[in-house]
Amino acid sequence: MPNRKKLNFSLIGNGGISKAIQAQITSRGHNILGIADLGDSWNVQAADIVIEATTPDSVLNNIEKLLELKKDLIIVTTGWYDKLDQVRE
């Protein structure tokens, strides 16, 4: 198997899906730089990828902040797709 680059991840949200994602990331030898829960400061500056796994009520604000930081973003939060056009603007 070829050597693969270790990626640095930061997670926004610390619920059940986030814990499952954490397990997958670490089992593949990648790094988790930080896990932010409600009200925590975010450790995303050195992250290669940020995973947003929060709630429909907070996802739009989180997306806006993360896009301003120009971070590659994976969104696993569900229940907000009726607002997808707002994000596209």
VMD Tcl script that builds the backbone (N, CA, C; Angstrom):
set m [mol new atoms 267]
animate dup $m
set s [atomselect $m all]
$s set {name element resname resid chain x y z} {
  {N N MET 1 A 0.843 -1.178 0.000}
  {CA C MET 1 A 0.000 0.000 0.000}
  {C C MET 1 A 0.890 1.243 0.000}
  {N N PRO 2 A 0.586 2.217 -0.869}
  {CA C PRO 2 A 1.415 3.425 -0.926}
  {C C PRO 2 A 1.251 4.271 0.328}
  {N N ASN 3 A 2.295 5.050 0.609}
  {CA C ASN 3 A 2.204 5.989 1.729}
  {C C ASN 3 A 1.201 7.077 1.384}
  {N N ARG 4 A 0.330 7.374 2.303}
  {CA C ARG 4 A -0.658 8.425 2.108}
  {C C ARG 4 A -0.418 9.523 3.108}
  {N N LYS 5 A -0.740 10.720 2.673}
  {CA C LYS 5 A -0.588 11.878 3.541}
  {C C LYS 5 A -1.560 11.775 4.705}
  {N N LYS 6 A -1.052 12.051 5.895}
  {CA C LYS 6 A -1.932 12.157 7.054}
  {C C LYS 6 A -2.653 13.491 6.976}
  {N N LEU 7 A -3.956 13.442 7.114}
  {CA C LEU 7 A -4.754 14.662 7.081}
  {C C LEU 7 A -5.061 15.129 8.492}
  {N N ASN 8 A -5.198 16.421 8.634}
  {CA C ASN 8 A -5.578 17.020 9.907}
  {C C ASN 8 A -7.028 17.470 9.827}
  {N N PHE 9 A -7.838 16.955 10.740}
  {CA C PHE 9 A -9.256 17.262 10.784}
  {C C PHE 9 A -9.590 18.055 12.031}
  {N N SER 10 A -10.578 18.919 11.903}
  {CA C SER 10 A -11.236 19.532 13.052}
  {C C SER 10 A -12.717 19.232 12.923}
  {N N LEU 11 A -13.357 18.957 14.043}
  {CA C LEU 11 A -14.782 18.664 14.043}
  {C C LEU 11 A -15.535 19.740 14.805}
  {N N ILE 12 A -16.655 20.154 14.228}
  {CA C ILE 12 A -17.560 21.088 14.891}
  {C C ILE 12 A -18.789 20.275 15.256}
  {N N GLY 13 A -18.981 20.043 16.531}
  {CA C GLY 13 A -20.060 19.184 17.024}
  {C C GLY 13 A -19.469 17.972 17.719}
  {N N ASN 14 A -20.125 17.527 18.765}
  {CA C ASN 14 A -19.573 16.418 19.546}
  {C C ASN 14 A -20.652 15.413 19.930}
  {N N GLY 15 A -21.592 15.200 19.021}
  {CA C GLY 15 A -22.658 14.234 19.271}
  {C C GLY 15 A -22.296 12.842 18.769}
  {N N GLY 16 A -23.293 12.017 18.620}
  {CA C GLY 16 A -23.081 10.632 18.234}
  {C C GLY 16 A -22.420 10.458 16.886}
  {N N ILE 17 A -22.875 11.201 15.873}
  {CA C ILE 17 A -22.266 11.061 14.546}
  {C C ILE 17 A -20.829 11.555 14.561}
  {N N SER 18 A -20.573 12.597 15.324}
  {CA C SER 18 A -19.212 13.108 15.433}
  {C C SER 18 A -18.280 12.071 16.054}
  {N N LYS 19 A -18.757 11.381 17.055}
  {CA C LYS 19 A -17.940 10.337 17.695}
  {C C LYS 19 A -17.642 9.193 16.721}
  {N N ALA 20 A -18.620 8.832 15.905}
  {CA C ALA 20 A -18.399 7.783 14.898}
  {C C ALA 20 A -17.379 8.247 13.856}
  {N N ILE 21 A -17.463 9.503 13.457}
  {CA C ILE 21 A -16.507 10.056 12.493}
  {C C ILE 21 A -15.110 10.090 13.105}
  {N N GLN 22 A -15.008 10.488 14.363}
  {CA C GLN 22 A -13.712 10.514 15.052}
  {C C GLN 22 A -13.057 9.138 15.006}
  {N N ALA 23 A -13.840 8.112 15.274}
  {CA C ALA 23 A -13.303 6.749 15.277}
  {C C ALA 23 A -12.774 6.372 13.899}
  {N N GLN 24 A -13.487 6.744 12.843}
  {CA C GLN 24 A -13.046 6.428 11.488}
  {C C GLN 24 A -11.778 7.192 11.114}
  {N N ILE 25 A -11.717 8.447 11.497}
  {CA C ILE 25 A -10.539 9.262 11.185}
  {C C ILE 25 A -9.295 8.676 11.842}
  {N N THR 26 A -9.387 8.401 13.135}
  {CA C THR 26 A -8.204 7.907 13.852}
  {C C THR 26 A -7.848 6.478 13.441}
  {N N SER 27 A -8.838 5.666 13.099}
  {CA C SER 27 A -8.534 4.296 12.682}
  {C C SER 27 A -7.781 4.257 11.355}
  {N N ARG 28 A -7.862 5.323 10.599}
  {CA C ARG 28 A -7.161 5.415 9.319}
  {C C ARG 28 A -5.835 6.177 9.439}
  {N N GLY 29 A -5.456 6.504 10.676}
  {CA C GLY 29 A -4.162 7.118 10.919}
  {C C GLY 29 A -4.105 8.617 10.727}
  {N N HIS 30 A -5.252 9.266 10.614}
  {CA C HIS 30 A -5.273 10.720 10.463}
  {C C HIS 30 A -5.356 11.381 11.838}
  {N N ASN 31 A -5.206 12.687 11.869}
  {CA C ASN 31 A -5.174 13.444 13.120}
  {C C ASN 31 A -6.453 14.244 13.330}
  {N N ILE 32 A -6.877 14.322 14.563}
  {CA C ILE 32 A -7.964 15.216 14.943}
  {C C ILE 32 A -7.339 16.337 15.771}
  {N N LEU 33 A -7.397 17.539 15.223}
  {CA C LEU 33 A -6.770 18.682 15.892}
  {C C LEU 33 A -7.654 19.275 16.969}
  {N N GLY 34 A -8.951 19.149 16.788}
  {CA C GLY 34 A -9.850 19.723 17.766}
  {C C GLY 34 A -11.276 19.295 17.530}
  {N N ILE 35 A -12.027 19.278 18.619}
  {CA C ILE 35 A -13.455 18.971 18.580}
  {C C ILE 35 A -14.145 20.093 19.343}
  {N N ALA 36 A -14.946 20.867 18.633}
  {CA C ALA 36 A -15.616 22.004 19.261}
  {C C ALA 36 A -17.078 21.660 19.492}
  {N N ASP 37 A -17.534 21.936 20.678}
  {CA C ASP 37 A -18.937 21.769 21.022}
  {C C ASP 37 A -19.538 23.162 21.182}
  {N N LEU 38 A -20.801 23.216 21.453}
  {CA C LEU 38 A -21.519 24.480 21.569}
  {C C LEU 38 A -20.789 25.441 22.505}
  {N N GLY 39 A -20.467 26.613 21.989}
  {CA C GLY 39 A -19.819 27.634 22.789}
  {C C GLY 39 A -18.307 27.534 22.870}
  {N N ASP 40 A -17.723 26.451 22.363}
  {CA C ASP 40 A -16.266 26.295 22.378}
  {C C ASP 40 A -15.631 27.149 21.295}
  {N N SER 41 A -14.368 27.481 21.494}
  {CA C SER 41 A -13.627 28.120 20.408}
  {C C SER 41 A -13.213 27.023 19.421}
  {N N TRP 42 A -13.022 27.416 18.192}
  {CA C TRP 42 A -12.714 26.455 17.139}
  {C C TRP 42 A -11.224 26.392 16.873}
  {N N ASN 43 A -10.690 25.196 16.777}
  {CA C ASN 43 A -9.294 24.990 16.403}
  {C C ASN 43 A -9.284 24.481 14.964}
  {N N VAL 44 A -9.445 25.394 14.014}
  {CA C VAL 44 A -9.550 24.974 12.623}
  {C C VAL 44 A -8.433 25.523 11.739}
  {N N GLN 45 A -7.600 26.395 12.270}
  {CA C GLN 45 A -6.616 27.067 11.418}
  {C C GLN 45 A -5.671 26.081 10.727}
  {N N ALA 46 A -5.208 25.072 11.422}
  {CA C ALA 46 A -4.253 24.127 10.844}
  {C C ALA 46 A -4.923 22.906 10.223}
  {N N ALA 47 A -6.236 22.879 10.230}
  {CA C ALA 47 A -6.954 21.708 9.709}
  {C C ALA 47 A -6.936 21.695 8.183}
  {N N ASP 48 A -6.764 20.513 7.628}
  {CA C ASP 48 A -6.928 20.337 6.186}
  {C C ASP 48 A -8.406 20.301 5.832}
  {N N ILE 49 A -9.181 19.698 6.710}
  {CA C ILE 49 A -10.622 19.517 6.484}
  {C C ILE 49 A -11.355 19.760 7.796}
  {N N VAL 50 A -12.471 20.470 7.715}
  {CA C VAL 50 A -13.338 20.679 8.869}
  {C C VAL 50 A -14.635 19.921 8.608}
  {N N ILE 51 A -15.081 19.183 9.604}
  {CA C ILE 51 A -16.344 18.456 9.501}
  {C C ILE 51 A -17.350 19.125 10.425}
  {N N GLU 52 A -18.466 19.544 9.833}
  {CA C GLU 52 A -19.532 20.206 10.576}
  {C C GLU 52 A -20.608 19.166 10.866}
  {N N ALA 53 A -20.838 18.890 12.147}
  {CA C ALA 53 A -21.790 17.860 12.572}
  {C C ALA 53 A -22.565 18.378 13.776}
  {N N THR 54 A -23.406 19.384 13.540}
  {CA C THR 54 A -24.104 20.002 14.659}
  {C C THR 54 A -25.609 19.811 14.525}
  {N N THR 55 A -26.339 20.904 14.500}
  {CA C THR 55 A -27.796 20.847 14.434}
  {C C THR 55 A -28.296 21.749 13.312}
  {N N PRO 56 A -29.512 21.506 12.831}
  {CA C PRO 56 A -30.061 22.379 11.788}
  {C C PRO 56 A -30.142 23.837 12.216}
  {N N ASP 57 A -30.281 24.096 13.505}
  {CA C ASP 57 A -30.377 25.469 13.991}
  {C C ASP 57 A -29.049 26.224 13.924}
  {N N SER 58 A -27.943 25.522 13.968}
  {CA C SER 58 A -26.650 26.209 13.998}
  {C C SER 58 A -25.824 26.031 12.729}
  {N N VAL 59 A -26.222 25.141 11.847}
  {CA C VAL 59 A -25.382 24.812 10.698}
  {C C VAL 59 A -25.146 26.001 9.766}
  {N N LEU 60 A -26.156 26.815 9.492}
  {CA C LEU 60 A -25.965 27.928 8.557}
  {C C LEU 60 A -24.936 28.930 9.072}
  {N N ASN 61 A -25.004 29.258 10.332}
  {CA C ASN 61 A -24.025 30.167 10.921}
  {C C ASN 61 A -22.623 29.559 10.869}
  {N N ASN 62 A -22.532 28.266 11.148}
  {CA C ASN 62 A -21.231 27.588 11.110}
  {C C ASN 62 A -20.664 27.564 9.697}
  {N N ILE 63 A -21.508 27.283 8.708}
  {CA C ILE 63 A -21.049 27.265 7.319}
  {C C ILE 63 A -20.502 28.631 6.931}
  {N N GLU 64 A -21.235 29.668 7.280}
  {CA C GLU 64 A -20.805 31.027 6.949}
  {C C GLU 64 A -19.427 31.329 7.536}
  {N N LYS 65 A -19.237 31.009 8.812}
  {CA C LYS 65 A -17.950 31.261 9.462}
  {C C LYS 65 A -16.822 30.461 8.814}
  {N N LEU 66 A -17.094 29.193 8.505}
  {CA C LEU 66 A -16.055 28.336 7.944}
  {C C LEU 66 A -15.706 28.733 6.519}
  {N N LEU 67 A -16.684 29.180 5.750}
  {CA C LEU 67 A -16.390 29.656 4.399}
  {C C LEU 67 A -15.536 30.924 4.441}
  {N N GLU 68 A -15.784 31.782 5.415}
  {CA C GLU 68 A -14.954 32.977 5.570}
  {C C GLU 68 A -13.500 32.604 5.863}
  {N N LEU 69 A -13.301 31.489 6.561}
  {CA C LEU 69 A -11.954 31.024 6.882}
  {C C LEU 69 A -11.310 30.252 5.727}
  {N N LYS 70 A -12.088 30.052 4.650}
  {CA C LYS 70 A -11.615 29.360 3.448}
  {C C LYS 70 A -11.133 27.938 3.758}
  {N N LYS 71 A -11.933 27.235 4.522}
  {CA C LYS 71 A -11.603 25.865 4.895}
  {C C LYS 71 A -12.379 24.870 4.043}
  {N N ASP 72 A -11.713 23.756 3.684}
  {CA C ASP 72 A -12.436 22.657 3.055}
  {C C ASP 72 A -13.391 22.102 4.095}
  {N N LEU 73 A -14.609 21.870 3.689}
  {CA C LEU 73 A -15.677 21.596 4.644}
  {C C LEU 73 A -16.510 20.405 4.208}
  {N N ILE 74 A -16.756 19.523 5.149}
  {CA C ILE 74 A -17.711 18.421 4.971}
  {C C ILE 74 A -18.837 18.669 5.954}
  {N N ILE 75 A -20.052 18.705 5.445}
  {CA C ILE 75 A -21.222 18.942 6.295}
  {C C ILE 75 A -22.009 17.649 6.407}
  {N N VAL 76 A -22.140 17.146 7.629}
  {CA C VAL 76 A -22.913 15.918 7.842}
  {C C VAL 76 A -24.229 16.195 8.558}
  {N N THR 77 A -24.422 17.439 8.971}
  {CA C THR 77 A -25.678 17.825 9.607}
  {C C THR 77 A -26.812 17.701 8.600}
  {N N THR 78 A -27.930 17.169 9.043}
  {CA C THR 78 A -29.107 17.043 8.181}
  {C C THR 78 A -30.227 17.933 8.696}
  {N N GLY 79 A -31.275 18.051 7.900}
  {CA C GLY 79 A -32.456 18.780 8.334}
  {C C GLY 79 A -32.430 20.265 8.033}
  {N N TRP 80 A -31.501 20.705 7.215}
  {CA C TRP 80 A -31.397 22.132 6.898}
  {C C TRP 80 A -31.438 22.392 5.392}
  {N N TYR 81 A -31.674 21.368 4.602}
  {CA C TYR 81 A -31.548 21.475 3.148}
  {C C TYR 81 A -32.544 22.445 2.522}
  {N N ASP 82 A -33.610 22.786 3.225}
  {CA C ASP 82 A -34.539 23.783 2.705}
  {C C ASP 82 A -33.895 25.171 2.657}
  {N N LYS 83 A -32.741 25.321 3.282}
  {CA C LYS 83 A -32.022 26.601 3.294}
  {C C LYS 83 A -30.762 26.564 2.425}
  {N N LEU 84 A -30.630 25.536 1.617}
  {CA C LEU 84 A -29.436 25.365 0.786}
  {C C LEU 84 A -29.225 26.536 -0.171}
  {N N ASP 85 A -30.286 27.111 -0.700}
  {CA C ASP 85 A -30.149 28.255 -1.596}
  {C C ASP 85 A -29.490 29.442 -0.900}
  {N N GLN 86 A -29.725 29.618 0.378}
  {CA C GLN 86 A -29.077 30.696 1.137}
  {C C GLN 86 A -27.558 30.502 1.151}
  {N N VAL 87 A -27.120 29.272 1.271}
  {CA C VAL 87 A -25.687 28.980 1.317}
  {C C VAL 87 A -25.068 29.221 -0.050}
  {N N ARG 88 A -25.788 28.867 -1.089}
  {CA C ARG 88 A -25.263 29.040 -2.453}
  {C C ARG 88 A -25.058 30.506 -2.806}
  {N N GLU 89 A -25.821 31.405 -2.195}
  {CA C GLU 89 A -25.675 32.833 -2.478}
  {C C GLU 89 A -24.352 33.294 -1.947}
}
mol reanalyze $m
mol bondsrecalc $m
mol representation Tube
mol addrep $m
